[in-house]
Amino acid sequence: MALNKKNYLVFVGSGRTGSTLLGQLLNKHPNIAISSELRVITNAFNKNKKVKKYLKEILRVSSTESSVPHKYIENDKNPQFLKWQKDWVIPEINFSEKYPKEKILIYGDKKQGGNTQAFIQDENKVWDLLSGLKLKFISINRHPYSVLNSYKNVGFDIDDYVDEYIEIQKKANKIIQQQNGLSLYYEELLSSPSKTLIDTFNFLECNIEDQFIEDLITLIKKTKINESIDLPQEIRQKVDKNLPELINFYNGKNGLNT
């Protein structure tokens, strides 16, 4: 599995939106290597190291992530993993045997929240760190109320975090628009998985077969959302005011609005 074309998929957007699931799904493709917990752009930013220097590590890590993210492989009883493990879907199909890695055409790391925060902190520096790569941009969105509710459920103080979330979402939207990136929606990934997956792989210009899509859908079917939204009215109003396009999108989608 030698390094070939240096194509890099940059995830941008908020956390708690389904980026872990999306990263898992993309990483099952024989020609794609997506790591889960390397925090590539964040580490590159902090170490002033070009992102292209991480490609071998992305390939190594992405090949090991089957039952748990790389970060927790040595200790799957890690308290943090036990708290967050519901985000990680364990496949029943052995994808690494059925769809072994071949010529890697696209690399990436799914930490879209951290990536976006780096752009906010110093966008020019991030562009410099990404130099030498052919870039594509992707963002997976989720209803803002659900995102904030999810952060609340894992211990965030939503009153303090909501402004940061709005800033991240706005920055991601701007990047996707400027770079002709692909915006996906978590709820559509769950409700219309075949179409969403096909659109995504077409965007990435990766060949797919019907059986591969069917096998990926078995992973999606294991994902369940059982949540009741419990957010103060003032938080909802702030989100509605600052993210009107995203809220209007959901309001216009029957069955997707919260």
N, C-alpha and C positions, 0 to 999 in steps of 0.2 A: 504494500500500500504506500507507494511513494507519493510525495507531494507533487501535485500537478498544477493546474491553474489556480492562481491565488485569488479565488472568489470568496468574498466574506459577506455573510449575512448579519446585518446589524439590527438587533432587536431594540426598539425604543417604545416607551410607554410606562405605565405604572406597573408595580407588582400587584399580586393578588388578582390577576386577570385571566389566568390560564396559560401563562407563558411556560410554566413547567410542563404542562401537558403538550403544548404545541412543540416545544423543544424535543420532548420524547418522541413524538410522532415523526418529526422531520428526521431525527437521528436514526430511525429505522430504515431509511432509504440507503441502498448500497453506495450511493455517490455523495452522500451528505454526512458531515461530522459536526454534530452540535453538542457541546458540553453543557452541563447543567450548573455546576457550582464553581467554575474556575474564576468567575468575575474578571474576565480577560481585560476589558477596557478599563475597569477600575484599577486593576493591578498595573496595567501599562501606564495609566495616568500617574499613579503614585510613584512608579519606578522610572518614568521617562523612557519607556521601552516600546519600540514599535510593535504594533499588534501582530504583524506578520511573523515576528519571532516566536509567537505562541502557537503557531499552527501544528507543529509536531505534538505539542502537549495536548492540544484540543483533540487530535486524532487518537492519541493514546488513551485519554480519559474517556472520550465518547465511546470507545470500543469496550470499556469495562462497565459502563452504566447500564445494568440490566434490572436488578432488583432494588437497588438503592442508588441515590446520587453518589458520585465520586467522593464528595466531601465526607460521607458517612460509611464508606465501604469497610474501613477498618473497625468500625464499631457501630453496628446497626442498632445498638441499644442506647446510643447517644441521646440524652434527654431532649436535645433540640430536634433531632430527627423524629423521635417519638411524637413530638408536638406537631411537627409539620408533615409527617409521613402520608397523611391523607391526600396530599398533593401529588404523590408519586404513585403511578399506576403500575402494578406488577403484571407483566404480560403472561398469558397462558401459553402463547405461541413462542417458540424459541426463534426469535427474529434473526439472531446472529448466525444461526445455522441455515435457516430458510432463505435469508437475504444477506449473505456475507458481504462485508465491505469490499469494494472493488476500487475503481479509480475515483478518488475523492475530488469532486468538482467544487463543492461549497463547504466552507467552514463557518463556524459561528459559536456563540455562547449566549444562552437564553436570558441572561440577567438584564432584562430591559429597563428595570427601574434604575439600577446602578449606571447603566449606559447613559440614560437620559440625564441623570444627575451630573455626570461628567460633562456632557454638552452644556448644561446650565452653568457649571462652574467655570469652564474655559473652552468654548467651542473651537477656537482656532487651534488650541493644543490637541484636541481630540482629532480634528481633521489631519493634523500633522502626524499623529500616532497611527492613523489609518492609511497613510500614504503608502503606495506600492501595492495596494489591493484593489481589486475590482469589486465595488460595493453594491449591495442591494439592501433595501431597508424594509422592515416588516414591523407591524405593531398589532398586538392582539388586545382588543378593548373588551370591557365588561361594563355593565350598567354602573355608573358612579356610586349609586346607593349601595350596591352589592360589594363594590370594591372597599368602600369605607367600612361597611358592616363587617367584612372579612378582616380588615385590619383591626377593628375593634375587638373581634373575637380572639385574636392572637395577642392582645395586650396593649395595643396602641391607644394613646389618648387622642381621640378623634378631634377634639376641640383644638389641640395643638397641631395635629397632622394635616387637617383639611387644606390649609393654604399651600403646604408643600405638595400635596397630591394634585391640586389644581395647577400649580406651576409646572409640575412634571407632565401632566396630561396636555397642557397647552403647548409645551415645547415639543413633545412627541408629535402632536398634530401638525405643527409647523414643519418639522423635519420630513415627515411623510409626504406632505404636500410639495415641498421644495425638491425632494429627491425622487418624486414619482414612485413612492413606496406603496406597499400593500397594507391596507387596513383590514383586519379580520375582527370578528366579534365572537366572543366565547360562547354566547348563547346560540349563535348560528352553527358553531362547530359542533355543539351537542345536538341541536335539532335537525340540522341538514349536513351531516358529516361528509357525505360523499361529494357533494357540490363544493363545500368549503375546502376539502383536501385537494380535489382536482384543480380548483382555481389556484390554490397555493403552489402546487407543484408545477402548474403551467407558468405561473409567475417566475418560478425559479428555473424554468426551462429544463426540468428533469423528467425523463421518461418514466412512465408508470404503467402498471398492468392492473386490470380489474381485480385480480386476486389480492394484490398488495393493498389496494384501497380497502377491500373487504376485511383483510386482516387488521389493518389499522383501526377500523371501525369497532373491532372487538375490544380494543383498548378504550375507545371513547365510551362505549356502552357501560364500562365499569365505573365511569365517573358519574357521581350523583350529586345533585344540589338539593340539600334539605336545609333551607335557611328561612328565617323570618327576619325581615329588616326592622331593626330597632335603632333608628337615628333621630336625634332631635330635629324639630321642624326648622330651626335656624340653620342647621347644617345642610339640610335639603335645599333650603332657599339660597344659600350661598353657592351651592353646586349648580343649581338651576340658573342663577345669574351669571356665573363665570364660565360655564360649559354649555351654552345654549344649543350648539349644533349637535353635540353628543346626546343631550337630553331629548332634543327634538327627534333625533334618529330613533331612539327607543320608543318615544311616544307614538311614532308613526309605524312601528312594527308590532302588529298584534301578536301577543304571546311572548314578546321579548321585553316589554316594559315591566318595571317593578312597581 
